[in-house]
Amino acid sequence: MRLTTAIIDKRYLVGFASLGAGLVLWDVYARTLGDPVFIPTIPDIAGAFVDLVGDQEFWSSYATTLEPFLIGWLTALVVGIPFGLLMGRSRVVTGLTMPELSFVSALPISTIVPVVVILFGIDLVARSTVVFLFAIVEIVFTTASGVRYIDKDLYDMGDTFGLSRLKRFTRITLPGATAGIAAAIRVGTGRAVVGMVVMELLLVSVGVGRLISRYKDAFEASRLYAVVLSLAIFALAVQAILRSLERRALKWRGA
């Protein structure tokens, strides 16, 4: 236990040291070789970040951005996880849907944004759809992979005990795919965050995307980087929460 804790602490220490070194290099470059119009110093970015946090417009912009994010993300989870479970257990479903899913996976989702605009306009439905499209394929594929890695002997044992299809699903498939589902949620969330930003930069300039566009056009580099920093903090915080929930959910497996 102590050895494991020491390894984890060392890993975090190395990570923080690497981050600190990167910040120092950035600041040195900004002060010596960088153009202050485009590369602000770390104190300038930190000051701009503090100013933004104290600005009501910043929080209202995030509220506007999070609405389509939550709708698209939750819809992708509700649709993608059950479909991934079905796809992982059925070769027929895999054969019928794999070409379409592979096509969407290979296609840059940003190229579909004009199609979304034609179909849904630029309202909340369109913005939520973009987030949904960014997340859904990864959620389906990762969940299906988790199902396929379940030990086949468990299903043979279930047949021996005469388990019905429903009991096979609730007692074998669902518990066995827990790790895959947890991974799908994490991966899908990361993709949804990317979709949230792309949606506002390419589809309609509202919320956080409007702040990014405004500061970019006005050459306010410090505030621009501060907004980007806030997005990074948001994404890391969400991932940390999901990892914590994942560890709790997988305790029974000794994870």
Beta strands, then each sheet from edge to edge (+ up, - down):
end
